[in-house]
């Protein structure tokens, strides 16, 4: 299956956000490490950088935005789930040209690939609730 450059950007951004959460290294260091250890030819690098830097810069605000839809505290989340939700929340609030259904679907796919067994269900549930508030004009 051919993976789109945007999906690869999201996958690498997820790895970057996760790495940053675990190490607290500078975002430049995290980005450089990922860029040098991956084939960037098939990655939408501009989108990767936008996501990684945007999430790191706005992490606490993103946590506050998604918190009401979690059913638990952000600090109780699995680190991968937290990184996926931060990424998706960033896209929902900042990338208004990307349809919310695409963002949620991509987050579910990331959770299936990188998360625990049922984390995709949790991610889907939280984002589905959040979208009603964050993108009411799209929900119709």
C-alpha positions as CSV (number, residue, x, y, z in Angstrom):
1,X,0.0,0.0,0.0
2,X,1.3,3.4,-1.0
3,X,1.5,5.8,2.0
4,X,0.9,9.4,1.3
5,X,3.6,12.0,2.1
6,X,1.2,13.6,4.6
7,X,0.7,10.3,6.4
8,X,4.5,9.9,6.6
9,X,4.7,13.4,7.9
10,X,2.2,12.6,10.7
11,X,4.0,9.4,11.6
12,X,7.3,11.1,11.9
13,X,5.7,14.0,13.8
14,X,4.2,11.5,16.2
15,X,7.5,9.9,16.8
16,X,9.0,13.4,17.3
17,X,6.4,14.5,19.8
18,X,6.7,11.2,21.6
19,X,10.5,11.6,21.8
20,X,10.2,15.2,22.9
21,X,7.7,14.2,25.7
22,X,10.0,11.4,26.9
23,X,13.4,13.3,26.7
24,X,12.5,17.0,26.9
25,X,15.2,17.5,24.2
26,X,15.1,20.7,22.2
27,X,12.7,20.4,19.2
28,X,15.5,21.1,16.8
29,X,17.5,18.1,18.1
30,X,14.4,15.8,17.9
31,X,13.7,17.0,14.3
32,X,17.3,16.6,13.2
33,X,17.5,13.1,14.7
34,X,14.3,12.0,12.8
35,X,15.4,13.7,9.6
36,X,18.8,12.0,9.6
37,X,17.5,8.5,10.5
38,X,14.6,8.4,8.0
39,X,14.2,8.6,4.2
40,X,12.7,12.1,3.9
41,X,12.1,11.8,0.2
42,X,8.6,10.4,0.7
43,X,7.7,12.8,3.5
44,X,5.8,16.1,3.3
45,X,8.7,17.7,5.3
46,X,7.0,21.1,5.6
47,X,4.0,19.5,7.2
48,X,6.2,17.3,9.4
49,X,8.0,20.5,10.7
50,X,4.7,22.4,11.1
51,X,3.2,19.6,13.1
52,X,6.2,18.8,15.3
53,X,7.0,22.4,16.1
54,X,3.4,23.4,16.5
55,X,2.6,20.7,19.0
56,X,5.8,21.2,21.0
57,X,5.2,25.0,21.1
58,X,1.5,24.6,22.1
59,X,1.6,21.4,24.2
60,X,0.0,22.8,27.3
61,X,-2.7,24.7,25.4
62,X,-3.5,21.5,23.4
63,X,-3.8,19.5,26.6
64,X,-6.2,22.1,28.0
65,X,-8.3,22.0,24.7
66,X,-8.6,18.2,24.7
67,X,-8.9,17.7,28.4
68,X,-12.8,18.0,28.7
69,X,-13.2,15.2,26.2
70,X,-10.9,12.6,27.7
71,X,-12.8,11.3,30.8
72,X,-9.4,11.3,32.6
73,X,-6.5,13.7,33.2
74,X,-4.0,14.3,30.4
75,X,-1.2,13.2,32.7
76,X,-2.9,9.8,33.1
77,X,-2.7,9.1,29.4
78,X,-0.4,6.6,27.8
79,X,2.5,8.7,26.2
80,X,1.6,7.5,22.7
81,X,-2.1,8.3,23.1
82,X,-1.1,11.7,24.5
83,X,1.1,12.4,21.5
84,X,-1.6,11.3,19.0
85,X,-4.2,13.5,20.7
86,X,-1.9,16.5,20.8
87,X,-1.2,16.1,17.1
88,X,-4.8,15.7,16.2
89,X,-5.9,18.6,18.4
90,X,-3.3,20.8,16.8
91,X,-4.6,19.9,13.4
92,X,-8.2,20.4,14.4
93,X,-7.5,23.9,15.8
94,X,-4.8,25.1,13.5
95,X,-5.1,23.3,10.1
96,X,-8.6,24.4,9.2
97,X,-8.0,23.4,5.5
98,X,-7.8,19.7,6.5
99,X,-11.3,18.2,7.0
100,X,-11.9,16.9,10.5
101,X,-12.8,13.5,9.2
102,X,-9.3,13.2,7.7
103,X,-7.7,14.3,10.9
104,X,-9.7,11.8,13.0
105,X,-9.1,9.0,10.6
106,X,-5.3,9.7,10.5
107,X,-5.3,9.8,14.3
108,X,-7.1,6.4,14.5
109,X,-4.5,4.9,12.0
110,X,-1.6,6.2,14.1
111,X,-3.2,4.7,17.2
112,X,-3.6,1.4,15.4
113,X,0.0,1.4,14.3
114,X,1.7,2.8,17.4
115,X,-0.7,2.6,20.3
116,X,-1.9,-0.1,22.7
117,X,-4.6,-2.6,21.5
118,X,-7.7,-0.5,22.0
119,X,-6.2,3.0,22.0
120,X,-7.7,3.8,18.6
121,X,-11.2,3.5,20.2
122,X,-10.2,5.9,23.0
123,X,-8.6,8.4,20.5
124,X,-11.7,8.2,18.2
125,X,-14.1,8.8,21.1
126,X,-12.2,11.8,22.5
127,X,-11.7,13.4,19.1
128,X,-15.3,12.7,18.1
129,X,-16.5,14.6,21.1
130,X,-14.0,17.4,20.7
131,X,-14.9,18.0,17.1
132,X,-18.4,19.1,18.0
133,X,-16.9,22.1,19.8
134,X,-13.7,22.6,17.8
135,X,-15.3,22.3,14.3
136,X,-19.1,22.9,14.8
137,X,-19.3,24.5,11.3
138,X,-18.1,21.2,9.7
139,X,-20.3,18.9,11.8
140,X,-23.5,20.5,10.3
